[in-house]
Amino acid sequence: MTLPRAVFFDLDNTLVHRNASIDLYALQFWHDFGHSIGSGGAEQAAEVIKRCDNGGYLPADSPYGSIKQAVSHGLQTEIAWRLPVTQEALLAHWERYNAVCTAAMPGAAEVMAYLRANGVRIGVISNGSHRTRLEKVARLPFAAAIELTVSSESAGVKKPNAAIFLQAAEVLGVRPEDCRYVGDHPLNDVIGAARTGMAPIWLSGFHAWPTGEAMRYRQVSSLALLLEAMAVP
């Protein structure tokens, strides 16, 4: 099997299992706030967070300016608090522990080990703050395999802007056409990477493919199928 020179990955719902990470955060939340709550448990907190988090993308009609605002408001208003708590305290807690509570996507470690053993360079390109991107990567059991983490904050542009993909390829010293990009979001990841000359692979199951947009890219339903789809034709 002929492999590309470099593979770039999205982070949430690609290398990081977002809902499993929320489950971990809910345990931390209950540990720190459970004494102030009248009923429920970590499972209820996780349900509230997942609904407010919406897979990491605010709905178009959301009244909130960020995921953290939506989550902190949901926790304040939908949990049966026995003692008062401010939204500011909940927001600060989310900011402190959200990225720390990171669960790897099933199959990711095996893919990383194979790529690294075969000399393929590995990077992450992810929208979000640079601090939280680095914290999430550091918590992954295969963090040592990841040479480069480019965030929208560090790049100054967000996916699907071509500049963030091109910047990452330039830093690793590879041509975009010699790279693969793996991600779950049709526009931000797949179409965005394809516009730069990178060959994208869509990790399906998290976002629907947009109506009217031709699907002409490689697709996998799990990372366990990724290596076969990644081979250069």
PyMOL commands that set and color helices and strands:
alter all, ss='L'
color gray80, all
select helices_A, chain A and resi 18-36+42-56+67-78+87-97+108-117+130-139+143-145+152-155+162-172+176-178+186-194+223-230
alter helices_A, ss='H'
color red, helices_A
select strands_A, chain A and resi 6-9+121-126+148-151+179-183+199-203+218-220
alter strands_A, ss='S'
color yellow, strands_A
deselect
rebuild
show_as cartoon
